[in-house]
Amino acid sequence: MTQDEPHRGAPDSAQPPAGVEGQRQPGHPPLHSYGTQGSTSAGGQEGYGTQPGYGPPPGYGGQPAYGPPPGYGQTAWSQPGYGPPGYGPPPGYGYPRPTNTLAILALVMAFVFSPVGLVLGIVARRQIRQTHEQGDGLALAGIIIGGIGTALAVLAFLFFFLALAAAGSSGAFAP
């Protein structure tokens, strides 16, 4: 008898698993069966019983695992669908202010018909000061381009009439 035999048990006292009775060699302890004798697993092998289950996680199946932090009761904002009252987005974020439509039209009309662009730019800048909309730069560009275009148009018109008057007085168009 060796020192391990008291822990293993006597060879005759334990029964071998089903189907292994004739394969036992003399002097060796019986083979262990995993699970109950004769139980089969999904693979159809004998000796392997079902594995122990772990169960559902805590809070699964009815009870929530976590509750509200201590010190917080039911308030109007803690109801479903409502968030806590906030302070709004930080400065510079959120919805941008709209651009004044007359400022856009002033810049476009400054290239098409410059006197109209000049007038729309002046009106747009007055509106922007009152409503705090964006587009002040567009309106200023409309005023500048419209003013330059209007000044060039007035100079061209004066030059044309002066040239026509000079040509008429010299008799260049006389028959």
Secondary structure, 3 states (H helix, E strand, C coil): CCCCHHHHCCCCCCCCCCCCHHHCCCCCCCCCCECCCCCECCCCCECECCCCCCCCCCCCCCCCCCCCCCCCCCCHHHCCCCCCCCCCCCCCCCCCCCECHHHHHHHHHHHHCHHHHHHHHHHHHHHHHHHCCECHHHHHHHHHHHHHHHHHHHHHHHHHHHHHHHHHHHCCCCC
